[in-house]
Amino acid sequence: MKISARNQIAGTVKTTNLGAVMAEVVVDVNAVEIVAAITRGSVESLDIKPGDKVIVVIKSTEVMIAKE
């Protein structure tokens, strides 16, 4: 599958926390956690579970960096 987003990071699903509508998916990327909030339906239809190898795709019009 090809996708236009250039920020694609391979990782392993660490945990999933299913809510009524939304879900939180924690992905381990080289000992760094990336957390995605996606629909529960997406988790279920993709059958996402701990241990799965996934690609984190980051597509945003805004990325912020702050420094004190």
C-alpha positions as CSV (number, residue, x, y, z in Angstrom):
1,M,0.0,0.0,0.0
2,K,1.3,3.4,-0.9
3,I,0.4,6.5,1.1
4,S,1.3,10.2,0.7
5,A,2.4,10.7,4.3
6,R,6.2,10.7,4.5
7,N,6.4,10.3,8.3
8,Q,6.1,6.6,8.6
9,I,7.7,4.8,11.6
10,A,7.7,1.1,12.2
11,G,7.0,-0.1,15.7
12,T,5.3,-2.8,17.9
13,V,2.0,-2.4,19.6
14,K,2.6,-2.3,23.4
15,T,-1.0,-1.8,24.6
16,T,-4.5,-1.0,23.5
17,N,-7.1,0.7,25.7
18,L,-10.6,0.4,24.2
19,G,-13.2,3.0,25.1
20,A,-16.9,3.0,24.0
21,V,-16.0,5.0,20.8
22,M,-12.3,5.8,20.8
23,A,-9.2,3.7,21.6
24,E,-5.7,4.5,22.7
25,V,-2.9,2.5,21.0
26,V,0.6,2.7,22.4
27,V,3.3,1.8,20.0
28,D,6.9,1.1,21.0
29,V,9.5,2.5,18.6
30,N,13.0,1.8,19.8
31,A,12.1,2.2,23.5
32,V,10.1,5.4,22.7
33,E,6.3,5.3,23.0
34,I,4.1,6.9,20.4
35,V,0.4,7.1,21.4
36,A,-2.3,7.2,18.8
37,A,-6.0,8.0,19.5
38,I,-8.1,6.2,16.9
39,T,-11.6,4.8,16.7
40,R,-12.5,1.6,18.5
41,G,-13.9,0.4,15.1
42,S,-10.5,0.9,13.5
43,V,-8.7,-1.1,16.2
44,E,-11.3,-3.9,15.8
45,S,-11.3,-3.9,12.0
46,L,-7.5,-3.9,11.8
47,D,-7.4,-6.5,14.6
48,I,-4.7,-4.5,16.4
49,K,-3.4,-6.2,19.5
50,P,-0.2,-6.1,21.6
51,G,2.8,-7.6,19.9
52,D,1.6,-6.6,16.4
53,K,4.1,-5.0,14.0
54,V,2.6,-1.8,12.8
55,I,3.5,1.4,10.9
56,V,2.8,4.7,12.7
57,V,1.8,7.3,10.1
58,I,2.0,10.9,11.1
59,K,0.2,13.4,8.8
60,S,-0.3,16.8,10.2
61,T,-0.6,20.4,9.1
62,E,0.9,21.5,12.4
63,V,3.9,20.2,14.3
64,M,5.0,22.2,17.3
65,I,8.3,22.4,19.2
66,A,8.7,24.4,22.4
67,K,11.9,25.4,24.2
68,E,12.3,27.2,27.5
